Amino acid sequence: MDAPETRYVTVGSADVAYQVLGDGDTDLLYCYGLGSHLEMFWEVPESTDYLRRLASFSRLVFFDRRGTGASDGIDRNAIPTWEEWTEDMMAVLDAVGSKRAAILASLDAGPIAILFAAMHPERVSSLILVTTSARYAFAEDYPIGLGPEDVEAMVAFVRETWGSLNMACMTNPSLPPGGDLVKKLARVIRCSATPRTAAAQFDVIFRNDARGALPLVQAPTLVLHARENILVPLEHGRFLADNIKGARLVELAGGDVGLTPATYPIIDEVAEFITGERPVIEIDRILTTILFTDIVGSTETAAALGDQRWRAALDAHDHAVREELRRFLGREVNTTGDGFVASFDGPARALRCAEAITEATASNGLQLRIGLHTGECEVRGEDLGGLSVHIAARVAALAGPGEVLVSGTVKDLVIGSEIEFVDRGSEN
């Protein structure tokens, strides 16, 4: 499925950009909100995969509302109301000829979708709200909201960090801080709006209230909420589920807000809710060499050093490992707290990288055990899965302090490389 054509529909004096992909029986209107750029998403493989999966069971209609992404900008001194932004949804649905659609809305787009569902019940077949709220600010009858000082702090945070790597990391905690996906998501955010425009929108969003529309929502409603999200606490999701008749709440692990592998479970929940079945997704497979590292005696070392010195030692360790991965063209897959998982195109390069990591971290007073295995892996966005990953982890667990242990497959593949091995026997 290639990137779809971007089209435009007029809303007042503005052009609103939208795309359509997939040919499922159900129309699914995806309202992502601030941070979206429907053209830039297609330059991020993980985001592309996310959208393709949604389109595998629906006719997906994806748009940027006024003030974000590929749509026209807005005056920072005249931010549209949530009700005015519902006009963007109606215009896009009319433009694609959709008489009735499921609505999927996340974060700051959630209240807009709630109002649309209450105002136009005949156009909404179902409503899915993802880590969002009907109100963000404190009120006497809404104690879970942000206080005035917290609202000011959040707006300032948006204005000062919008599009930065720090913001992308904080809002997507599952991703490695120096990883390629974090950098790409930060770029999408920068392209979606300028810092002051984003802050001005959030300043209005944080002070609006859509709670009055909740009892008027007639469509079957699913509330999905990430338990560890730092922007919208779980209590907001519970409030939505408690105040929309018949709504069901599903708590999701993690706290990511972007279109990342950690948020892929949302897709399964959406598919089952609107079709009755979870989608069957083809998994890409590749042959790769997996490297696992682990600090020997990390718990004891941390206790002996104390929190501050241990953090400094761990930071030095992380820097050394990432520097060697960069030098030997390895790809960081994820971290395990006191270790790394990385992949390499070739086993010989992975072995030489493992030796370099052992030497580099030893100079910081740490001993590592490292394991490698080459095999077929399942590609899941930025992550890798499958039996080969488990074998590599098991090999690493069997390694001794300061040792690089490899599977027989790795040894056989590097014959002629002049790398010497010592037989450690076999394990059933």
Summary of the structure (lengths in Angstrom):
residues: 428
radius of gyration: 24.3
end to end distance: 43.4
largest distance: 74.2
contacts: 1462
relative contact order: 0.10
helix: 42%
strand: 23%
